[in-house]
Amino acid sequence: LSSGLMLIMTLYVFSCVGAEFIAKEPWEDEAVAALVQTHFNSLPHIMLSLVQFVNADSIAGLYFPLIAQRPALAVYFGSLILLVTLALMNLVTALVVED
């Protein structure tokens, strides 16, 4: 239960940061703008899109076009991958194995 809450809180924080740095910025490329409009148009959509990072499910299609346009977003997505995909999911796995 506690690891699930920590995962949800982490996704919420990253969603708020994503809303500020991705959703509110203008994008020149139409394909990237459509990607942002699809995945980053509201906080629930951002959280749902970031759930892909929990299992590393086709995440390159989400972060690669954005980082190609704005390389500074590599810090955002890199920390998301390290914290959510690797650290928190290892914590969940450790809790399951321990029980």
N, C-alpha and C positions, 0 to 999 in steps of 0.2 A: 504494500500500500504506500509506504513512504517513498519508495523508488519511483512509483508511478506518479505520485504528486510532484516529485522533484523533476521528472521528465516533462510533465505538463507545464510546470512553472518555467522551466528552461525554454521550452518551445514558445511560451507566451512572451517571455522577455525578448527572444530573438525575433518574434513576430512584430513586436512593438518597434524594435530597431529597424527591421525590414520595412515597416510601414513608413518610417521617417526617411531612410536612405534610398529606398528603391521605389516605393509607390508614389512618392510626392515629387520625384525628379522627372523632368522631361527627357524622353528618349528619342534620338534622331532616327534610328533604324525602325522601320515599320514592323518587322518581324519581332524584334525585341520589345517594342511597345505593345504588341499584341500579347506576347508572353507575360509581360508585366500586368497588362489589363486582365488576363485570365487568372494568373496565380497570385497577384499582389494587389487586388482591388479592395479588399476589406480584411479586417483582422481575422475573422474565421477562415477565409480563403487562404490567407498567409499561413495560419497554423496548420491547416489541412495540407498545404503544399509542403510545409516543413516536416510533416510526418514522414514524407518520403526519405528524409535523411536518417530517420530512426533505423530503417532497415537497408539504407543505401539503395533504394529502389529507383533506378533510372534517374539519378540525380544530376548526371552530366548534362542532360537536356535542359535542366532548370538553371544550373549555375553557369555553364560555359558561355552562353550568349551574353549573359549579364557581365561576366568578368571580361569578356572580349571587348565590350563597350566601355566599361569602367573598371580598370585593373585594381583600384582600391577596394572593390568589393571582395577581392580574394581574401582579405583579412576577415570579413564577415563570414563568408562561406567556409573558409578554412577553420576558423574557430568553431563554427557550427558542426562541421564534420568531426573535428577532434573531440569536442565536448559531448555531442549527442550520439553520433554514430559509434564512436570508440569507447569513451569513458562511461557514459550512462548505460549503454547496452551491456558493457562488461559487468557493471554493477548489478543489473537485472539478472544476467546469467549467473553471477556468483550467488545471488540470493536464491535462485531456483535450485542450483546445485547443492547449496548448503542445506536447504529444507529437504 
